[in-house]
């Protein structure tokens, strides 16, 4: 199974404050451990929402809202995608993440094509295999 660890944005990350050398070292070490164990699939930080946009979809059009976005606690600052046998295993791995006091990581399972059941036809599986 795949799980995404979603590191919530902070006031500092939204202000564009870059991490300290010590924080970069701790994050690099954590990612190296996940990679050495063969479970790290992706790990990336995100620019502040001020450099992004949000699309809100209506029936026929999409409305574009330029950042920044007000609710910092609802924004993503960085993410990981790992392989784990269970949610409990993913939780245990992310407990070791170097997150500042007051920070949080939300852990969510990533859908696999098999999770969609009969609605995901053989033809669709073949198409997804090519992506």
C-alpha positions as a printed Julia matrix, in Angstrom:
131×3 Matrix{Float64}:
   0.0    0.0     0.0
   1.01   3.6    -0.51
   0.51   6.34    2.04
   0.94  10.09    1.75
   2.31  12.02    4.69
   1.05  15.59    4.4
   3.07  18.13    6.36
   0.86  21.09    7.16
   2.07  24.57    6.28
   3.1   27.0     8.99
   3.1   30.78    9.22
   6.85  30.67    8.49
   6.54  28.38    5.45
   3.72  30.57    4.09
   5.94  33.63    4.61
   8.65  31.97    2.5
  11.02  31.47    5.45
  13.46  28.78    4.37
  14.41  26.02    6.83
  17.61  26.28    8.82
  20.66  24.21    7.95
  19.85  22.0    10.95
  16.28  21.44    9.74
  17.53  20.6     6.24
  20.0   18.11    7.72
  17.31  16.46    9.86
  14.9   16.24    6.92
  17.58  14.84    4.64
  18.52  12.21    7.23
  14.87  11.19    7.65
  14.41  10.89    3.87
  17.67   8.93    3.53
  16.42   6.43    6.14
  13.13   5.96    4.29
  15.01   5.53    1.0
  17.52   3.08    2.52
  14.59   0.99    3.76
  13.17   0.98    0.22
   9.87   2.64    1.13
  10.31   6.24   -0.04
   8.55   6.97   -3.34
   8.51  10.79   -3.22
   9.33  13.63   -0.85
   9.02  17.29   -1.76
   8.37  20.66   -0.22
   5.98  23.22   -1.67
   6.35  26.92   -2.32
   4.09  29.22   -0.28
   0.48  29.53   -1.43
   1.23  33.13   -2.47
   2.96  31.68   -5.54
   0.06  29.36   -6.38
  -3.54  29.43   -7.51
  -6.74  27.63   -6.56
  -9.32  26.43   -9.07
 -12.95  26.28   -7.95
 -15.17  24.38  -10.35
 -18.71  25.31  -11.26
 -21.01  23.41  -13.61
 -19.27  24.68  -16.75
 -16.31  26.82  -15.73
 -13.41  26.97  -13.34
 -12.82  30.11  -11.29
  -9.17  30.95  -10.59
  -8.17  32.49   -7.25
  -4.56  33.56   -6.9
  -2.82  32.87   -3.6
  -2.07  33.48   -0.84
  -4.78  31.58    0.96
  -5.86  32.57    4.45
  -6.21  29.26    6.32
  -2.58  28.27    6.85
  -3.56  25.23    8.97
  -5.41  23.81    5.93
  -2.48  24.2     3.52
   0.18  21.68    2.6
   3.82  22.64    3.13
   5.44  19.38    2.02
   4.62  15.74    1.42
   6.02  12.23    1.3
   4.7    9.14   -0.42
   5.85   5.89    1.12
   5.1    2.19    0.86
   3.84   0.56    4.06
   1.92  -2.59    4.94
  -0.64  -0.72    7.04
  -1.69   2.65    8.38
  -0.12   1.69   11.7
   3.24   1.09   10.02
   3.02   4.44    8.21
   2.18   6.17   11.5
   5.23   4.6    13.15
   7.5    5.77   10.33
   6.19   9.34   10.37
   6.54   9.56   14.16
  10.27   9.95   13.44
   9.82  12.86   11.02
  11.66  16.03   12.04
   8.62  18.26   12.47
   8.87  21.44   14.56
   6.86  21.62   17.8
   3.25  22.42   17.01
   3.54  21.04   13.47
   1.48  18.14   12.17
   1.49  15.43    9.53
  -1.74  14.02    8.17
  -1.41  10.46    6.86
  -3.72   9.25    4.09
  -3.78   6.04    2.08
  -3.3    6.49   -1.68
  -5.78   4.73   -3.97
  -4.51   1.86   -6.1
  -6.29   0.81   -9.3
  -7.41  -2.39   -7.56
  -9.31  -0.31   -5.0
 -11.82   0.81   -7.63
 -13.26  -2.68   -8.13
 -15.34  -3.56  -11.18
 -15.74   0.1   -12.18
 -12.07   0.06  -13.2
 -12.28  -2.03  -16.38
  -9.45  -4.04  -17.89
  -9.25  -1.43  -20.65
  -8.89   1.34  -18.05
  -6.19  -0.64  -16.18
  -4.29  -0.98  -19.45
  -4.58   2.75  -20.07
  -3.35   3.57  -16.56
  -0.42   1.16  -16.95
   0.82   3.37  -19.82
   0.75   6.57  -17.79
